[in-house]
């Protein structure tokens, strides 16, 4: 009788897919954590950029000139067919 219940218990556990569901859930959780880590790296980079830009805004409020490379249209000079430069 004891052997019968032992085999029955093993058969019931073999027929359930609780283990498979738990493994699938764990795999999914690990994948989501990995994606979250990647996104946090992007957020960190964006936050650093925001801090740098906010310093520029404060400097502009103080009346300082814009730092960095000037826009392309300000550096462009016009030429005509005979290669002389017009301003």
Backbone bond lengths (Angstrom), bond angles and torsions (degrees), N, CA, C in turn:
res aa  C-N    CA-C-N  psi(-1)  N-CA   C-N-CA  omega(-1)  CA-C   N-CA-C  phi
1 X - - - 1.448 - - 1.528 110.98 -
2 X 1.334 116.25 -43.89 1.457 120.57 179.01 1.529 110.72 -61.43
3 X 1.303 116.31 -40.04 1.460 121.35 179.67 1.529 110.21 -65.87
4 X 1.318 117.93 -36.91 1.456 122.38 178.19 1.525 111.58 -61.34
5 X 1.336 116.69 -48.48 1.471 120.27 179.44 1.522 111.72 -66.12
6 X 1.310 116.56 -33.82 1.463 120.18 178.07 1.528 109.84 -65.13
7 X 1.335 117.03 -44.51 1.458 120.47 178.17 1.527 111.13 -66.82
8 X 1.340 116.15 -38.08 1.465 120.43 177.39 1.530 111.06 -62.42
9 X 1.311 116.94 -43.73 1.462 122.26 178.53 1.542 110.79 -61.37
10 X 1.308 115.68 -44.74 1.469 119.56 178.23 1.525 111.11 -64.38
11 X 1.301 118.27 -37.46 1.462 122.28 179.15 1.525 110.61 -66.52
12 X 1.333 115.75 -41.26 1.474 119.20 178.87 1.526 110.07 -63.16
13 X 1.325 117.44 -45.75 1.463 120.42 179.89 1.522 111.51 -65.72
14 X 1.317 117.11 -33.33 1.461 120.60 178.95 1.522 111.05 -70.32
15 X 1.324 117.02 -30.15 1.462 119.82 -177.73 1.531 112.39 -82.42
16 X 1.315 119.36 -17.39 1.458 120.74 -179.44 1.519 110.66 -85.93
17 X 1.296 114.77 156.14 1.466 119.42 179.30 1.524 111.36 -115.98
18 X 1.314 116.09 30.53 1.463 120.89 178.96 1.527 110.19 -62.73
19 X 1.319 116.05 -43.28 1.466 119.69 -179.76 1.524 111.24 -61.92
20 X 1.321 115.73 -43.33 1.459 119.51 -179.51 1.532 111.11 -64.99
21 X 1.317 116.49 -39.50 1.466 119.95 178.60 1.525 110.97 -65.55
22 X 1.323 116.37 -40.39 1.460 120.31 179.32 1.529 110.59 -65.02
23 X 1.322 116.75 -41.88 1.468 119.93 178.28 1.518 111.37 -64.91
24 X 1.334 116.83 -40.55 1.463 120.67 179.01 1.531 110.55 -65.23
25 X 1.326 116.49 -41.00 1.465 120.24 179.06 1.521 110.72 -64.74
26 X 1.313 116.88 -40.56 1.465 120.80 178.56 1.519 111.10 -64.92
27 X 1.310 116.91 -41.55 1.470 121.24 178.66 1.533 110.33 -63.48
28 X 1.324 116.31 -43.52 1.468 121.27 178.97 1.526 110.91 -63.67
29 X 1.316 117.16 -41.01 1.466 121.11 179.65 1.518 110.35 -64.32
30 X 1.322 117.25 -41.64 1.461 120.18 178.26 1.525 111.65 -63.80
31 X 1.321 116.55 -39.97 1.463 120.24 178.48 1.531 110.99 -64.55
32 X 1.319 116.64 -41.64 1.466 119.97 179.39 1.525 111.58 -66.77
33 X 1.318 117.13 -37.88 1.466 120.68 178.20 1.518 110.04 -64.28
34 X 1.326 117.43 -40.30 1.461 121.15 178.52 1.530 110.88 -62.85
35 X 1.329 117.39 -42.03 1.464 121.13 177.95 1.526 111.29 -66.11
36 X 1.329 116.64 -37.72 1.459 120.10 178.13 1.521 110.99 -64.07
37 X 1.328 117.22 -38.82 1.461 120.52 178.26 1.526 110.69 -62.26
38 X 1.336 116.79 -41.72 1.467 120.32 178.67 1.526 110.74 -63.05
39 X 1.314 116.57 -43.32 1.461 120.23 -179.94 1.527 111.30 -66.54
40 X 1.313 117.90 -36.31 1.457 120.57 178.53 1.530 111.30 -64.85
41 X 1.329 117.48 -33.58 1.462 120.60 175.70 1.526 109.49 -63.53
42 X 1.342 116.96 -42.78 1.462 120.63 177.53 1.526 111.51 -64.01
43 X 1.311 117.03 -40.32 1.466 121.14 179.36 1.527 110.07 -64.18
44 X 1.317 116.57 -39.28 1.465 120.96 179.39 1.523 110.51 -62.67
45 X 1.340 116.83 -43.68 1.463 120.57 178.29 1.531 110.70 -62.94
46 X 1.319 116.33 -42.82 1.464 120.42 -179.84 1.523 110.80 -65.27
47 X 1.320 117.69 -38.18 1.459 120.60 179.53 1.524 111.07 -65.46
48 X 1.328 116.87 -38.43 1.462 119.88 177.11 1.523 110.10 -63.23
49 X 1.327 116.61 -39.71 1.457 120.39 178.96 1.529 110.58 -65.86
50 X 1.305 116.99 -38.53 1.470 120.77 178.93 1.525 110.15 -63.26
51 X 1.310 117.15 -41.85 1.465 120.79 179.54 1.522 110.04 -62.59
52 X 1.321 117.15 -43.93 1.462 120.34 179.47 1.526 111.04 -63.56
53 X 1.324 117.17 -42.27 1.453 120.80 -179.91 1.528 111.32 -67.36
54 X 1.314 117.68 -36.55 1.461 119.55 -179.54 1.529 110.70 -66.90
55 X 1.327 117.71 -32.93 1.460 120.37 175.60 1.522 110.23 -63.80
56 X 1.331 117.04 -38.36 1.461 120.45 177.75 1.528 111.27 -65.44
57 X 1.320 116.87 -36.39 1.467 120.52 179.24 1.524 109.69 -66.00
58 X 1.317 117.18 -41.22 1.461 121.22 178.63 1.530 109.96 -63.72
59 X 1.324 116.48 -42.91 1.465 119.80 177.90 1.526 111.51 -63.02
60 X 1.322 117.78 -38.64 1.459 121.39 178.27 1.524 110.59 -65.20
61 X 1.318 116.27 -37.08 1.464 119.64 178.23 1.522 110.90 -66.32
62 X 1.324 116.45 -29.48 1.457 120.49 177.77 1.524 112.22 -78.60
63 X 1.325 116.87 -11.84 1.450 120.55 177.64 1.518 113.83 100.25
64 X 1.296 118.70 10.57 1.462 120.89 179.47 1.524 110.38 -79.11
65 X 1.335 116.09 153.69 1.457 121.95 179.35 1.516 110.41 -72.36
66 X 1.306 114.79 160.39 1.464 120.92 179.28 1.516 109.81 -70.49
67 X 1.336 114.85 133.47 1.453 119.47 179.35 1.528 109.54 -94.35
68 X 1.323 115.41 165.57 1.461 119.57 173.83 1.509 112.13 95.29
69 X 1.309 114.98 -173.77 1.447 122.24 -177.93 1.523 110.08 -69.24
70 X 1.304 115.95 137.29 1.464 120.77 179.71 1.525 109.58 -76.35
71 X 1.307 117.63 155.60 1.466 120.10 178.57 1.525 111.38 -60.96
72 X 1.315 117.05 152.95 1.461 122.78 -174.49 1.521 112.06 -61.85
73 X 1.322 118.56 -39.39 1.455 120.59 -175.05 1.529 112.35 -65.71
74 X 1.305 119.54 -21.50 1.459 121.31 178.15 1.524 111.23 -78.67
75 X 1.331 118.22 -28.20 1.447 121.95 -177.83 1.523 112.96 -87.78
76 X 1.303 117.96 -14.32 1.451 122.26 -174.67 1.526 110.90 -73.93
77 X 1.328 116.82 131.40 1.461 121.74 175.27 1.511 108.79 -110.86
78 X 1.306 116.95 149.94 1.457 121.47 -177.60 1.520 109.39 -94.46
79 X 1.318 115.86 140.91 1.458 120.76 176.51 1.517 108.22 -125.34
80 X 1.336 115.23 157.38 1.459 119.46 174.45 1.522 108.54 -114.92
81 X 1.304 117.67 -169.45 1.452 121.48 -172.84 1.536 113.36 -65.80
82 X 1.315 118.66 -29.46 1.450 119.23 -177.28 1.542 112.26 -94.66
83 X 1.328 117.02 21.01 1.461 124.71 173.44 1.515 114.20 64.27
84 X 1.322 119.12 14.25 1.463 119.47 175.28 1.527 108.24 -86.27
85 X 1.277 114.92 147.75 1.461 121.48 -174.85 1.523 109.55 -91.86
86 X 1.322 116.32 129.22 1.466 121.67 174.92 1.512 107.87 -109.83
87 X 1.309 114.37 142.84 1.465 118.94 178.35 1.504 111.23 -111.26
